[in-house]
Amino acid sequence: MKIAVIGQSLFGQEVYKELRKDGHTIVGVFTIPDKDGKADPLAEQAEKDGVPLFKLPRWRVKGQAIPEVVAQYKATGAELNVLPFCSQFIPMEVIDHPKHGSIIYHPSLLPRHRGASAINWTLIHGDKKGGFTVFWADDGLDTGPILLQRECDVEPNDTVNTIYKRFLFPEGIKGTVDAVRLIAQGEAPRIIQPQNGATYECIQKKENAKIDWNQTAEALHNWIRGNDKVPGAWAEVDGQKVTFYGSTLMSKGSTANGQSLEIPGASRPGIVTKAGLVLFGNDNNSLLVKNLQFEDGKMIAAAQYFSSGSSAAVELTEEEKAFAETMRAVWQSILTNVDHIEDSTDFFKSGAASMDVVRLVEEVKLRASTCQLQNEDIYMNTTFQDFIQMCVRKLRGEDDENELVVDYVEKNINNMTIKMPHQLFINGEFVSAEGEKTYKTINPNDSTDICDVSLAQMSDVDKAVAAAKEAFEEGEWGKMNPRDRGRLIYKLADLMEQHQEELATIEAIDSGAVYTLALKTHVGMSIQTLRYFAGWCDKIQGSTIPINQARPNRNLTFTKKEPIGVCAIVIPWNYPLMMLAWKTAACLAAGNTVVLKPAQVTPLTALKFAELAARAGLPKGVINILPGSGALVGQRLSDHPDVRKLGFTGSTEIGKHIMKSCAVSNVKKVSLELGGKSPLIIFSDCDMDKAVRMGMSSVFFNKGENCIAAGRLFVEDTIHDQFVKKVIDEVKKMKIGDPLDRSTDHGPQNHKAHLDKLVEYCQTGVKEGATLLYGGKQIQRPGFFFEPTVFTDVQDHMYIAKEESFGPVMIISKFKGGDVDDVLRRANATEYGLASGVFTRDISKALYVSERLNAGTVFVNTYNKTDVASPFGGFKQSGFGKDLGQEALNEYLKTKAVTIEY
């Protein structure tokens, strides 16, 4: 068809482009004149394509059509007028002239919300459904017959901008083009608008956007979001007009701590908190406002109301000065009507509009990929000088650090001051749990309280998942260049390295890990893991596949590796930070977002990790940390419909329950690293000293709280007694004590319940007839200390031969030399298959045994030698899926196959 496009804006431009792609001839584009020397996007596109372009200041004078303008229009020979977005009054002589008439896009479900501020009023009225209408133009105001309608849900915290970007803009373009297709096919309906439910509201302007405080919190929220960003809901505060942006409803009964702010007419004073400005309705419920704008145009974060303007300017390095000049040129290219960009040049006072804000944000990303701006950053830093200062702070990481508010628990310990966050971490902020619920975390060295930690509730889990989902689907993380994502993960690793002594100290007092081991392994390997996976971010790729059976054989099939989405991670208490890093690093490298539940008894390094992640610049919602019970937090994550993957390390019993819940809820992808009873076979031709040393490490490393610990040692009968004697000699030399003492070999067990289970485990072994050679009991001193223990003469049927202790208990059994297959049978006679080991100088024997041991990891003449590049995971009831190595990425990716015929 021959179409005249009448309108303006980026929306009009996109509709115009799609109509051309559909094969229609655009015979004329009628749009508005240039503003401040800048053409409208629709005009720019038409001029670029060589389409007849008319920039008309008006179509009518005193209610009468201008004959010359109408004549220009009629000369195009249009068969249909399409008005995607038009702010001008078009005379009926033009509307009715084409063969097919005129169609108009309107952003509401007509007949509801007729008028120019339809989106605003959809939100102001709190409508649960929104959408758009394409209708046939008539001489009324949005009263013509309906051609097409499409609807969407209105989210509780939608603003004009969010609902427009999410639905009204992309789907509106498609809907308008679909309407034209229906007309071209002769299938376009004309449905008369019903009178029932019809509304008309006035145009929202600044003068009628003043807030009436005598309303409920929900009504206030709807008014503020319905006017966000244009024209902006405002009120008098401290004698000046202040406009409110970024409103969200708070949960009923929520409490707020901060500085009181008197607001004339409000039912009670607002409260400036670290999260923003809390406002109250006349029903005593509350809402939170993120940003405020003053009469001079300056916008600030509401949390900074009492401190705005107090930060000192940073001095730029030579490299930063070069960046500033590059950005000065960008400003100049946008503000073409300004002769020269001075430090005092104001972006908006110089004529910039909302489309220019989007462009500026993208221009910054092109020139400094680690400087991830939001539109609000531009609105809050309107002069060139403020803009550069803001960018430089973000590039240095100072901006995020200043914004992050942490209520630390501080302790002077281990010759340093450690600063420990103790609240939940949700959507980039440390927050209290619902109802201010807390619990005490205990130092296993002396049984004293470390601090109160927020105890996550069901609603907290839902908030964290929602934040992770938004960050994945709508936030910058999902759109970020993989290499930039890798840089942020690497930066996080660097920050962890800078804080490694603090992290190791926190790990020692919270989990009982010996400080030197915590420094090298708990923290050291965590840093290595993050760096390893940071390098994988831009190397995740699919493959091309030749397909032969399809005809005709002109096909291209390729696969794409895509992130899964929101991933839940549930980790144990034996390596709190390292288990977090093993799973989270691969998850983030694949492009997912995370909700992590640390073990309830060891939450502190996970919360410190969250702080460092925020300071490294990871966007809000990407990482969320929820200390809490497995029965509540873990169960909700297993059941949650928006969680698409769950990674778990813990007991087999709980792993089975999680797997069932994940299947029943929404068939989540699951990876499980579960219990173990790892066999270590020591042949008589071994290096005895090394076998003793490594055998000790295989059992007593990390005080036995080690998932791959050798749960049973099979020692060849000819060397059994010698091996046992050497082990007992070494065990007696072990120093047991304070994990912060650099000479300590063996610290306390993690918590009291585990200590009690170890006592019971050893008592069972004695009752069954195993020989207790050393230890087997709790050490009588403050804290949760258990003696390193050695059992021998352990028979295959005994409980301690089949079940893991998860503590410092060595279980030794003899086997007869020369019968390799028999000891292999005994070693594999377990439902577990996490790790295993063999000591022998015979390489043929070593390879034979390693091939037949049914375990995910086999160590030969060594033990506990895990590496970030080597996959780690078990067989049978030790679980499935891998941590570490390239294979770990597959746990957090999905494969999509695409086939194209050409």
LINJOCOR-V237071 format. One record per helix or strand. SS is the DSSP state (A for helix, B for strand). FROM is the first residue (numbers start at 1). LEN is the number of residues. If there is no record, write none. Layout:
ss | from | len
SS | FROM | LEN
SS | FROM | LEN
//
This chain:
ss | from | len
B | 2 | 5
A | 9 | 13
B | 25 | 7
B | 35 | 1
B | 38 | 1
A | 41 | 9
B | 53 | 3
B | 60 | 2
B | 64 | 2
A | 67 | 8
B | 80 | 4
A | 92 | 4
B | 102 | 5
B | 114 | 1
A | 118 | 7
B | 129 | 8
B | 146 | 8
A | 160 | 9
A | 170 | 15
B | 191 | 1
B | 200 | 1
A | 206 | 3
B | 210 | 1
A | 217 | 10
B | 233 | 5
B | 240 | 10
B | 259 | 3
B | 270 | 4
B | 276 | 5
B | 286 | 8
B | 299 | 3
A | 302 | 3
A | 318 | 17
B | 346 | 1
A | 354 | 14
A | 375 | 5
B | 383 | 1
A | 384 | 13
A | 398 | 6
B | 409 | 5
B | 416 | 5
B | 424 | 3
B | 429 | 3
A | 434 | 3
B | 438 | 6
B | 448 | 7
A | 458 | 16
A | 476 | 4
A | 482 | 17
A | 500 | 12
A | 515 | 20
A | 537 | 3
B | 544 | 2
B | 555 | 9
B | 566 | 5
A | 576 | 14
B | 593 | 5
A | 604 | 13
B | 623 | 3
A | 630 | 10
B | 645 | 5
A | 652 | 15
B | 669 | 5
B | 678 | 5
A | 688 | 17
B | 710 | 7
A | 720 | 14
B | 736 | 1
B | 746 | 1
A | 752 | 16
B | 771 | 4
B | 778 | 1
B | 786 | 1
B | 789 | 4
A | 799 | 4
B | 809 | 7
A | 820 | 9
B | 832 | 2
B | 835 | 5
A | 843 | 10
B | 857 | 4
B | 872 | 1
B | 875 | 2
B | 879 | 2
B | 883 | 1
A | 885 | 6
B | 893 | 9
//
